[in-house]
Amino acid sequence: MPRLLCTRCLRPRSHCLCALIPSLSCRTRLVVLQHPSEARHALNTARLAVLGLAGARRVVGEHFSPDDWAEPGHAPRLLFPGDDAEVLSPGYGRELGMPIQLIVPDGTWGHARKLLHINPALAALPRVMLPAGLSTRYRVRHADVPGALSTIEAVTHALNAIEAPGNFDALLRPFEALIDGQIAGMGADLYARHHLNRKVPWRRG
């Protein structure tokens, strides 16, 4: 018999995360452009980020138009590294002088790069990136580039910078519970063999 799922967080009802999802608000507006393959993944951290932030949106697909990310009165900023990307530092939002529409491509790095390649208008947006040296807590998925963060971690770090001195670490509560539950479910031995003893970088997702 299939397990009943929570209609909000889409986790099994016995492992529902909704009680841990905060209800946060800020001047910044978040839109996640999610590759379809990531939308089907059980460890979908972008969904948790959107659920925890007022006004946030998640759009699933491969081809997007400016209508999918435009927010009147907000300056669009694409959260993706690049040679011309500005490094987010505390107070970035105040320095810009207007609210930000933070646009976050979600998927593996390969999928995210593909989304930019097939959506030139998206790729042409002004870019921001996180500072180097951040570490992930995503202990049950593997990355395809060094230093990658999960989407919910990247969003949290970005908002902490843009909205400083505001703090959005509460977004990570359901994420941490999700990871702890995955580790408990696989058992200590299996987790150690497949994750602790592998010398590979983490993946975003």
PyRosetta script that sets phi, psi and omega in degrees:
from pyrosetta import init, pose_from_sequence

init()
pose = pose_from_sequence("MPRLLCTRCLRPRSHCLCALIPSLSCRTRLVVLQHPSEARHALNTARLAVLGLAGARRVVGEHFSPDDWAEPGHAPRLLFPGDDAEVLSPGYGRELGMPIQLIVPDGTWGHARKLLHINPALAALPRVMLPAGLSTRYRVRHADVPGALSTIEAVTHALNAIEAPGNFDALLRPFEALIDGQIAGMGADLYARHHLNRKVPWRRG")
pose.set_psi(1, 128.2)
pose.set_omega(1, -178.1)
pose.set_phi(2, -65.6)
pose.set_psi(2, 147.4)
pose.set_omega(2, 178.9)
pose.set_phi(3, -74.4)
pose.set_psi(3, 141.3)
pose.set_omega(3, 177.1)
pose.set_phi(4, -74.3)
pose.set_psi(4, 136.8)
pose.set_omega(4, -178.3)
pose.set_phi(5, -106.6)
pose.set_psi(5, 148.1)
pose.set_omega(5, 170.2)
pose.set_phi(6, -68.1)
pose.set_psi(6, 131.7)
pose.set_omega(6, -177.3)
pose.set_phi(7, -73.4)
pose.set_psi(7, -12.9)
pose.set_omega(7, -178.4)
pose.set_phi(8, -95.6)
pose.set_psi(8, -58.9)
pose.set_omega(8, -177.3)
pose.set_phi(9, -90.9)
pose.set_psi(9, -10.5)
pose.set_omega(9, 178.6)
pose.set_phi(10, 64.9)
pose.set_psi(10, 17.5)
pose.set_omega(10, 172.2)
pose.set_phi(11, -89.5)
pose.set_psi(11, 157.4)
pose.set_omega(11, 172.8)
pose.set_phi(12, -53.5)
pose.set_psi(12, 141.1)
pose.set_omega(12, -175.6)
pose.set_phi(13, -57.1)
pose.set_psi(13, -30.1)
pose.set_omega(13, 178.8)
pose.set_phi(14, -70.1)
pose.set_psi(14, -16.3)
pose.set_omega(14, 179.8)
pose.set_phi(15, -126.4)
pose.set_psi(15, 31.8)
pose.set_omega(15, -178.8)
pose.set_phi(16, -60.3)
pose.set_psi(16, 138.1)
pose.set_omega(16, -178.1)
pose.set_phi(17, -103.8)
pose.set_psi(17, 0.8)
pose.set_omega(17, -170.6)
pose.set_phi(18, -60.2)
pose.set_psi(18, -33.7)
pose.set_omega(18, -179.6)
pose.set_phi(19, -64.3)
pose.set_psi(19, -21.3)
pose.set_omega(19, -178.8)
pose.set_phi(20, -96.8)
pose.set_psi(20, -10.0)
pose.set_omega(20, -178.0)
pose.set_phi(21, -78.5)
pose.set_psi(21, 122.5)
pose.set_omega(21, -178.7)
pose.set_phi(22, -77.6)
pose.set_psi(22, 175.4)
pose.set_omega(22, 173.0)
pose.set_phi(23, -126.6)
pose.set_psi(23, 88.7)
pose.set_omega(23, -174.0)
pose.set_phi(24, -105.9)
pose.set_psi(24, 152.0)
pose.set_omega(24, 176.6)
pose.set_phi(25, -135.2)
pose.set_psi(25, 155.1)
pose.set_omega(25, 179.1)
pose.set_phi(26, -164.3)
pose.set_psi(26, 172.3)
pose.set_omega(26, 178.9)
pose.set_phi(27, -69.8)
pose.set_psi(27, -35.6)
pose.set_omega(27, -179.7)
pose.set_phi(28, -66.2)
pose.set_psi(28, 138.8)
pose.set_omega(28, 173.6)
pose.set_phi(29, -107.5)
pose.set_psi(29, 134.4)
pose.set_omega(29, -177.6)
pose.set_phi(30, -108.6)
pose.set_psi(30, 133.3)
pose.set_omega(30, 168.0)
pose.set_phi(31, -131.7)
pose.set_psi(31, 127.5)
pose.set_omega(31, 177.8)
pose.set_phi(32, -102.1)
pose.set_psi(32, 124.2)
pose.set_omega(32, 175.4)
pose.set_phi(33, -100.4)
pose.set_psi(33, 105.2)
pose.set_omega(33, -167.6)
pose.set_phi(34, -105.1)
pose.set_psi(34, 128.2)
pose.set_omega(34, 174.3)
pose.set_phi(35, -64.3)
pose.set_psi(35, 140.0)
pose.set_omega(35, -176.3)
pose.set_phi(36, -55.8)
pose.set_psi(36, -34.1)
pose.set_omega(36, -179.1)
pose.set_phi(37, -65.1)
pose.set_psi(37, -31.4)
pose.set_omega(37, 179.4)
pose.set_phi(38, -76.2)
pose.set_psi(38, -31.3)
pose.set_omega(38, -179.9)
pose.set_phi(39, -62.8)
pose.set_psi(39, -27.7)
pose.set_omega(39, -178.6)
pose.set_phi(40, -88.0)
pose.set_psi(40, -6.5)
pose.set_omega(40, -174.5)
pose.set_phi(41, -79.5)
pose.set_psi(41, 139.9)
pose.set_omega(41, -178.3)
pose.set_phi(42, -63.3)
pose.set_psi(42, -35.0)
pose.set_omega(42, 180.0)
pose.set_phi(43, -94.0)
pose.set_psi(43, 72.2)
pose.set_omega(43, -173.7)
pose.set_phi(44, -99.7)
pose.set_psi(44, 88.7)
pose.set_omega(44, -174.4)
pose.set_phi(45, -75.5)
pose.set_psi(45, -23.7)
pose.set_omega(45, 178.8)
pose.set_phi(46, -62.9)
pose.set_psi(46, -38.5)
pose.set_omega(46, 177.4)
pose.set_phi(47, -58.9)
pose.set_psi(47, -43.7)
pose.set_omega(47, 179.9)
pose.set_phi(48, -63.4)
pose.set_psi(48, -39.2)
pose.set_omega(48, 179.3)
pose.set_phi(49, -63.2)
pose.set_psi(49, -44.4)
pose.set_omega(49, -178.3)
pose.set_phi(50, -67.1)
pose.set_psi(50, -39.8)
pose.set_omega(50, 179.4)
pose.set_phi(51, -63.9)
pose.set_psi(51, -30.4)
pose.set_omega(51, -174.6)
pose.set_phi(52, -89.2)
pose.set_psi(52, -2.2)
pose.set_omega(52, -172.6)
pose.set_phi(53, -128.1)
pose.set_psi(53, 119.8)
pose.set_omega(53, -178.7)
pose.set_phi(54, -60.5)
pose.set_psi(54, 135.9)
pose.set_omega(54, 177.7)
pose.set_phi(55, 81.0)
pose.set_psi(55, -3.2)
pose.set_omega(55, -179.0)
pose.set_phi(56, -76.0)
pose.set_psi(56, 151.5)
pose.set_omega(56, -180.0)
pose.set_phi(57, -134.6)
pose.set_psi(57, 152.1)
pose.set_omega(57, 174.9)
pose.set_phi(58, -127.5)
pose.set_psi(58, 124.5)
pose.set_omega(58, 179.7)
pose.set_phi(59, -118.0)
pose.set_psi(59, 122.5)
pose.set_omega(59, -177.6)
pose.set_phi(60, -99.8)
pose.set_psi(60, 131.3)
pose.set_omega(60, 178.0)
pose.set_phi(61, 163.2)
pose.set_psi(61, -171.8)
pose.set_omega(61, 176.0)
pose.set_phi(62, -120.0)
pose.set_psi(62, -30.4)
pose.set_omega(62, 179.6)
pose.set_phi(63, -111.7)
pose.set_psi(63, 126.4)
pose.set_omega(63, -175.7)
pose.set_phi(64, -127.6)
pose.set_psi(64, 158.9)
pose.set_omega(64, 174.0)
pose.set_phi(65, -121.5)
pose.set_psi(65, 163.2)
pose.set_omega(65, 178.1)
pose.set_phi(66, -54.3)
pose.set_psi(66, -26.5)
pose.set_omega(66, 177.4)
pose.set_phi(67, -61.3)
pose.set_psi(67, -23.6)
pose.set_omega(67, -179.0)
pose.set_phi(68, -75.0)
pose.set_psi(68, -21.1)
pose.set_omega(68, -178.4)
pose.set_phi(69, -125.9)
pose.set_psi(69, -12.5)
pose.set_omega(69, -175.9)
pose.set_phi(70, -63.9)
pose.set_psi(70, 140.4)
pose.set_omega(70, 177.5)
pose.set_phi(71, -139.9)
pose.set_psi(71, 108.3)
pose.set_omega(71, -177.5)
pose.set_phi(72, -54.4)
pose.set_psi(72, 136.3)
pose.set_omega(72, 178.1)
pose.set_phi(73, 80.8)
pose.set_psi(73, 4.7)
pose.set_omega(73, -179.4)
pose.set_phi(74, -120.9)
pose.set_psi(74, 144.5)
pose.set_omega(74, 177.4)
pose.set_phi(75, -87.7)
pose.set_psi(75, 120.2)
pose.set_omega(75, -179.3)
pose.set_phi(76, -72.6)
pose.set_psi(76, 135.7)
pose.set_omega(76, 175.0)
pose.set_phi(77, -138.1)
pose.set_psi(77, 125.2)
pose.set_omega(77, 179.8)
pose.set_phi(78, -90.1)
pose.set_psi(78, 122.0)
pose.set_omega(78, 178.8)
pose.set_phi(79, -84.7)
pose.set_psi(79, 93.0)
pose.set_omega(79, -178.4)
pose.set_phi(80, -164.2)
pose.set_psi(80, 134.1)
pose.set_omega(80, -176.5)
pose.set_phi(81, -68.8)
pose.set_psi(81, 155.2)
pose.set_omega(81, 178.0)
pose.set_phi(82, 179.5)
pose.set_psi(82, 165.6)
pose.set_omega(82, -177.6)
pose.set_phi(83, -61.2)
pose.set_psi(83, -30.0)
pose.set_omega(83, -177.8)
pose.set_phi(84, -102.5)
pose.set_psi(84, 11.2)
pose.set_omega(84, -178.6)
pose.set_phi(85, -78.0)
pose.set_psi(85, 137.8)
pose.set_omega(85, 174.2)
pose.set_phi(86, -81.4)
pose.set_psi(86, 136.3)
pose.set_omega(86, 176.9)
pose.set_phi(87, -80.1)
pose.set_psi(87, 126.2)
pose.set_omega(87, -179.8)
pose.set_phi(88, -70.0)
pose.set_psi(88, 130.3)
pose.set_omega(88, 176.5)
pose.set_phi(89, -130.5)
pose.set_psi(89, 159.2)
pose.set_omega(89, -178.3)
pose.set_phi(90, -54.8)
pose.set_psi(90, 130.6)
pose.set_omega(90, 179.6)
pose.set_phi(91, 91.7)
pose.set_psi(91, 6.9)
pose.set_omega(91, -178.6)
pose.set_phi(92, -55.2)
pose.set_psi(92, -41.0)
pose.set_omega(92, -178.7)
pose.set_phi(93, -62.9)
pose.set_psi(93, -40.5)
pose.set_omega(93, 179.5)
pose.set_phi(94, -67.7)
pose.set_psi(94, -39.3)
pose.set_omega(94, -179.1)
pose.set_phi(95, -64.7)
pose.set_psi(95, -33.6)
pose.set_omega(95, -178.8)
pose.set_phi(96, -71.3)
pose.set_psi(96, -30.0)
pose.set_omega(96, 175.5)
pose.set_phi(97, 84.5)
pose.set_psi(97, 5.4)
pose.set_omega(97, 176.3)
pose.set_phi(98, -155.4)
pose.set_psi(98, 158.4)
pose.set_omega(98, 179.6)
pose.set_phi(99, -61.9)
pose.set_psi(99, 156.2)
pose.set_omega(99, -176.5)
pose.set_phi(100, -111.2)
pose.set_psi(100, 140.6)
pose.set_omega(100, 166.5)
pose.set_phi(101, -100.0)
pose.set_psi(101, 107.3)
pose.set_omega(101, -176.4)
pose.set_phi(102, -91.2)
pose.set_psi(102, 118.3)
pose.set_omega(102, -175.4)
pose.set_phi(103, -108.8)
pose.set_psi(103, 122.6)
pose.set_omega(103, -172.0)
pose.set_phi(104, -124.5)
pose.set_psi(104, 111.3)
pose.set_omega(104, 172.1)
pose.set_phi(105, -72.7)
pose.set_psi(105, 138.3)
pose.set_omega(105, -173.3)
pose.set_phi(106, -125.1)
pose.set_psi(106, 128.7)
pose.set_omega(106, 178.5)
pose.set_phi(107, 155.3)
pose.set_psi(107, -170.5)
pose.set_omega(107, 170.9)
pose.set_phi(108, -63.5)
pose.set_psi(108, 164.8)
pose.set_omega(108, 178.2)
pose.set_phi(109, -60.7)
pose.set_psi(109, -35.1)
pose.set_omega(109, 177.0)
pose.set_phi(110, -62.8)
pose.set_psi(110, -44.2)
pose.set_omega(110, 178.4)
pose.set_phi(111, -65.3)
pose.set_psi(111, -42.3)
pose.set_omega(111, -179.1)
pose.set_phi(112, -62.8)
pose.set_psi(112, -42.6)
pose.set_omega(112, 177.7)
pose.set_phi(113, -63.9)
pose.set_psi(113, -37.0)
pose.set_omega(113, 177.9)
pose.set_phi(114, -64.5)
pose.set_psi(114, -41.3)
pose.set_omega(114, 178.9)
pose.set_phi(115, -58.6)
pose.set_psi(115, -40.4)
pose.set_omega(115, 178.3)
pose.set_phi(116, -69.9)
pose.set_psi(116, -37.6)
pose.set_omega(116, -177.7)
pose.set_phi(117, -64.9)
pose.set_psi(117, -40.3)
pose.set_omega(117, -175.6)
pose.set_phi(118, -93.0)
pose.set_psi(118, 0.8)
pose.set_omega(118, 176.8)
pose.set_phi(119, -128.1)
pose.set_psi(119, 79.4)
pose.set_omega(119, -175.4)
pose.set_phi(120, -57.1)
pose.set_psi(120, -35.2)
pose.set_omega(120, 179.6)
pose.set_phi(121, -65.2)
pose.set_psi(121, -34.8)
pose.set_omega(121, 176.3)
pose.set_phi(122, -68.2)
pose.set_psi(122, -46.6)
pose.set_omega(122, -178.1)
pose.set_phi(123, -63.9)
pose.set_psi(123, -25.1)
pose.set_omega(123, -176.9)
pose.set_phi(124, -82.5)
pose.set_psi(124, -7.1)
pose.set_omega(124, -178.5)
pose.set_phi(125, -67.3)
pose.set_psi(125, 151.5)
pose.set_omega(125, 173.2)
pose.set_phi(126, -58.2)
pose.set_psi(126, 138.4)
pose.set_omega(126, -174.5)
pose.set_phi(127, -109.6)
pose.set_psi(127, 148.0)
pose.set_omega(127, 169.4)
pose.set_phi(128, -127.7)
pose.set_psi(128, 156.4)
pose.set_omega(128, 179.7)
pose.set_phi(129, -143.2)
pose.set_psi(129, 160.8)
pose.set_omega(129, 178.6)
pose.set_phi(130, -82.4)
pose.set_psi(130, 153.1)
pose.set_omega(130, 177.2)
pose.set_phi(131, -66.5)
pose.set_psi(131, 156.8)
pose.set_omega(131, 178.4)
pose.set_phi(132, -69.8)
pose.set_psi(132, 158.5)
pose.set_omega(132, 172.6)
pose.set_phi(133, 95.9)
pose.set_psi(133, -1.1)
pose.set_omega(133, 177.8)
pose.set_phi(134, -76.0)
pose.set_psi(134, 146.0)
pose.set_omega(134, -179.6)
pose.set_phi(135, -118.6)
pose.set_psi(135, 149.6)
pose.set_omega(135, -176.7)
pose.set_phi(136, -91.6)
pose.set_psi(136, 153.7)
pose.set_omega(136, 170.6)
pose.set_phi(137, -104.0)
pose.set_psi(137, 7.0)
pose.set_omega(137, -174.9)
pose.set_phi(138, -80.6)
pose.set_psi(138, 85.7)
pose.set_omega(138, -167.2)
pose.set_phi(139, -90.8)
pose.set_psi(139, 3.0)
pose.set_omega(139, -176.1)
pose.set_phi(140, -124.3)
pose.set_psi(140, 10.6)
pose.set_omega(140, 172.2)
pose.set_phi(141, -133.6)
pose.set_psi(141, 152.2)
pose.set_omega(141, -176.8)
pose.set_phi(142, -110.1)
pose.set_psi(142, 140.2)
pose.set_omega(142, -175.9)
pose.set_phi(143, -92.7)
pose.set_psi(143, 163.7)
pose.set_omega(143, 174.7)
pose.set_phi(144, -107.9)
pose.set_psi(144, 5.3)
pose.set_omega(144, 170.6)
pose.set_phi(145, -141.7)
pose.set_psi(145, 150.7)
pose.set_omega(145, 179.4)
pose.set_phi(146, -66.1)
pose.set_psi(146, 146.0)
pose.set_omega(146, 172.3)
pose.set_phi(147, 75.5)
pose.set_psi(147, 10.8)
pose.set_omega(147, -177.8)
pose.set_phi(148, -71.1)
pose.set_psi(148, 147.0)
pose.set_omega(148, 175.9)
pose.set_phi(149, -113.3)
pose.set_psi(149, 158.1)
pose.set_omega(149, 169.5)
pose.set_phi(150, -67.2)
pose.set_psi(150, 160.7)
pose.set_omega(150, -178.4)
pose.set_phi(151, -61.4)
pose.set_psi(151, -41.7)
pose.set_omega(151, -178.9)
pose.set_phi(152, -66.6)
pose.set_psi(152, -33.3)
pose.set_omega(152, 175.2)
pose.set_phi(153, -67.8)
pose.set_psi(153, -43.6)
pose.set_omega(153, 179.9)
pose.set_phi(154, -61.9)
pose.set_psi(154, -43.3)
pose.set_omega(154, 178.7)
pose.set_phi(155, -62.5)
pose.set_psi(155, -43.7)
pose.set_omega(155, -179.0)
pose.set_phi(156, -62.1)
pose.set_psi(156, -47.7)
pose.set_omega(156, 178.6)
pose.set_phi(157, -61.9)
pose.set_psi(157, -41.0)
pose.set_omega(157, -179.4)
pose.set_phi(158, -64.3)
pose.set_psi(158, -44.8)
pose.set_omega(158, 179.9)
pose.set_phi(159, -66.7)
pose.set_psi(159, -37.4)
pose.set_omega(159, 177.6)
pose.set_phi(160, -60.3)
pose.set_psi(160, -33.7)
pose.set_omega(160, 177.7)
pose.set_phi(161, -77.9)
pose.set_psi(161, -50.3)
pose.set_omega(161, -175.8)
pose.set_phi(162, -63.2)
pose.set_psi(162, -40.1)
pose.set_omega(162, -172.6)
pose.set_phi(163, -100.4)
pose.set_psi(163, 11.2)
pose.set_omega(163, -178.9)
pose.set_phi(164, -52.7)
pose.set_psi(164, 138.6)
pose.set_omega(164, 10.6)
pose.set_phi(165, -87.8)
pose.set_psi(165, 12.6)
pose.set_omega(165, 175.7)
pose.set_phi(166, -62.3)
pose.set_psi(166, 155.1)
pose.set_omega(166, -177.6)
pose.set_phi(167, -131.7)
pose.set_psi(167, 132.2)
pose.set_omega(167, -174.6)
pose.set_phi(168, -120.5)
pose.set_psi(168, 23.4)
pose.set_omega(168, 179.9)
pose.set_phi(169, -61.7)
pose.set_psi(169, -21.6)
pose.set_omega(169, 178.7)
pose.set_phi(170, -61.0)
pose.set_psi(170, -22.5)
pose.set_omega(170, 176.0)
pose.set_phi(171, -59.9)
pose.set_psi(171, -25.2)
pose.set_omega(171, -175.2)
pose.set_phi(172, -83.4)
pose.set_psi(172, -9.1)
pose.set_omega(172, -177.2)
pose.set_phi(173, -59.0)
pose.set_psi(173, -51.3)
pose.set_omega(173, 179.0)
pose.set_phi(174, -67.5)
pose.set_psi(174, -31.3)
pose.set_omega(174, 177.5)
pose.set_phi(175, -62.3)
pose.set_psi(175, -46.6)
pose.set_omega(175, -179.7)
pose.set_phi(176, -65.0)
pose.set_psi(176, -38.3)
pose.set_omega(176, 177.0)
pose.set_phi(177, -65.8)
pose.set_psi(177, -38.0)
pose.set_omega(177, 177.6)
pose.set_phi(178, -61.3)
pose.set_psi(178, -46.3)
pose.set_omega(178, -179.4)
pose.set_phi(179, -66.1)
pose.set_psi(179, -44.6)
pose.set_omega(179, 178.3)
pose.set_phi(180, -58.8)
pose.set_psi(180, -39.7)
pose.set_omega(180, 179.5)
pose.set_phi(181, -66.7)
pose.set_psi(181, -38.8)
pose.set_omega(181, 177.8)
pose.set_phi(182, -64.2)
pose.set_psi(182, -41.9)
pose.set_omega(182, -179.9)
pose.set_phi(183, -66.0)
pose.set_psi(183, -43.1)
pose.set_omega(183, 178.9)
pose.set_phi(184, -63.1)
pose.set_psi(184, -37.5)
pose.set_omega(184, -178.6)
pose.set_phi(185, -68.9)
pose.set_psi(185, -33.9)
pose.set_omega(185, -179.0)
pose.set_phi(186, -85.3)
pose.set_psi(186, -17.3)
pose.set_omega(186, 179.4)
pose.set_phi(187, 87.0)
pose.set_psi(187, 153.1)
pose.set_omega(187, -174.1)
pose.set_phi(188, -63.1)
pose.set_psi(188, -41.1)
pose.set_omega(188, -176.9)
pose.set_phi(189, -66.6)
pose.set_psi(189, -47.3)
pose.set_omega(189, -179.6)
pose.set_phi(190, -64.7)
pose.set_psi(190, -41.0)
pose.set_omega(190, 178.5)
pose.set_phi(191, -61.0)
pose.set_psi(191, -43.8)
pose.set_omega(191, -179.5)
pose.set_phi(192, -63.1)
pose.set_psi(192, -41.8)
pose.set_omega(192, -177.4)
pose.set_phi(193, -67.5)
pose.set_psi(193, -41.0)
pose.set_omega(193, -171.2)
pose.set_phi(194, -94.7)
pose.set_psi(194, -14.4)
pose.set_omega(194, -175.2)
pose.set_phi(195, -129.5)
pose.set_psi(195, -51.8)
pose.set_omega(195, -176.4)
pose.set_phi(196, -68.0)
pose.set_psi(196, -32.1)
pose.set_omega(196, -174.2)
pose.set_phi(197, -98.0)
pose.set_psi(197, 6.8)
pose.set_omega(197, 178.6)
pose.set_phi(198, -97.8)
pose.set_psi(198, 131.4)
pose.set_omega(198, -179.7)
pose.set_phi(199, -98.5)
pose.set_psi(199, 66.4)
pose.set_omega(199, 178.3)
pose.set_phi(200, -131.2)
pose.set_psi(200, 153.7)
pose.set_omega(200, 178.4)
pose.set_phi(201, -74.3)
pose.set_psi(201, 166.2)
pose.set_omega(201, -179.7)
pose.set_phi(202, -85.4)
pose.set_psi(202, 158.2)
pose.set_omega(202, 178.7)
pose.set_phi(203, -109.1)
pose.set_psi(203, 155.4)
pose.set_omega(203, 174.7)
pose.set_phi(204, -87.7)
pose.set_psi(204, 162.5)
pose.set_omega(204, 177.7)
pose.set_phi(205, 172.2)
pose.dump_pdb("model.pdb")
